[in-house]
Amino acid sequence: MRGKHNGSIHEERMLAADYTPTIHELPQDMRPRERMAYAGAGALSSAELLAIILRVGGRGENVIRMAERVLTQFGGLTGLAQAGFDQLCQTHGVGQAKAAQILAALELGKRIMAAAPEERLQVRAPVDVANL
């Protein structure tokens, strides 16, 4: 017996109070990569941008929720930018690969900001990032 709803295990998971839908279960217009494709990077929250960098979440936690948790844990983007590799690796769900992805993306941002104003690239669309 599958419970009082007599539905599938998937339906029962969806009804659980602590259930977090996977990215594939979200409507396409709520998925970070798809939103970036049609609305541009500027339309995404910091958590959505970080979710794209992280790529996948963990058991019971989709990548958006993971990104929100990581940002909260470090006090936002500024705190995240000050975190070291080991500190990131000690964060639940963030191993060496995810820590490296985060730090690489932050370092690219720092290098762009360090460039002289006339050398700074204007990133306004996904194609601008592709041309970096």
Secondary structure in CASP SS format (residue, H / E / C, confidence):
PFRMAT SS
TARGET T0000
AUTHOR 0000-0000-0000
METHOD secondary structure of the structure
MODEL  1
M C 1.00
R C 1.00
G C 1.00
K C 1.00
H C 1.00
N C 1.00
G C 1.00
S C 1.00
I H 1.00
H H 1.00
E H 1.00
E H 1.00
R H 1.00
M H 1.00
L H 1.00
A C 1.00
A C 1.00
D C 1.00
Y C 1.00
T C 1.00
P C 1.00
T C 1.00
I H 1.00
H H 1.00
E H 1.00
L C 1.00
P C 1.00
Q H 1.00
D H 1.00
M H 1.00
R C 1.00
P H 1.00
R H 1.00
E H 1.00
R H 1.00
M H 1.00
A H 1.00
Y H 1.00
A H 1.00
G C 1.00
A H 1.00
G H 1.00
A H 1.00
L C 1.00
S C 1.00
S H 1.00
A H 1.00
E H 1.00
L H 1.00
L H 1.00
A H 1.00
I H 1.00
I H 1.00
L H 1.00
R C 1.00
V C 1.00
G C 1.00
G E 1.00
R C 1.00
G C 1.00
E E 1.00
N C 1.00
V H 1.00
I H 1.00
R H 1.00
M H 1.00
A H 1.00
E H 1.00
R H 1.00
V H 1.00
L H 1.00
T H 1.00
Q H 1.00
F C 1.00
G C 1.00
G C 1.00
L H 1.00
T H 1.00
G H 1.00
L H 1.00
A H 1.00
Q H 1.00
A C 1.00
G C 1.00
F H 1.00
D H 1.00
Q H 1.00
L H 1.00
C H 1.00
Q C 1.00
T C 1.00
H C 1.00
G C 1.00
V C 1.00
G C 1.00
Q H 1.00
A H 1.00
K H 1.00
A H 1.00
A H 1.00
Q H 1.00
I H 1.00
L H 1.00
A H 1.00
A H 1.00
L H 1.00
E H 1.00
L H 1.00
G H 1.00
K H 1.00
R H 1.00
I H 1.00
M H 1.00
A H 1.00
A C 1.00
A C 1.00
P H 1.00
E H 1.00
E H 1.00
R C 1.00
L C 1.00
Q C 1.00
V C 1.00
R C 1.00
A C 1.00
P H 1.00
V H 1.00
D H 1.00
V H 1.00
A H 1.00
N C 1.00
L C 1.00
END
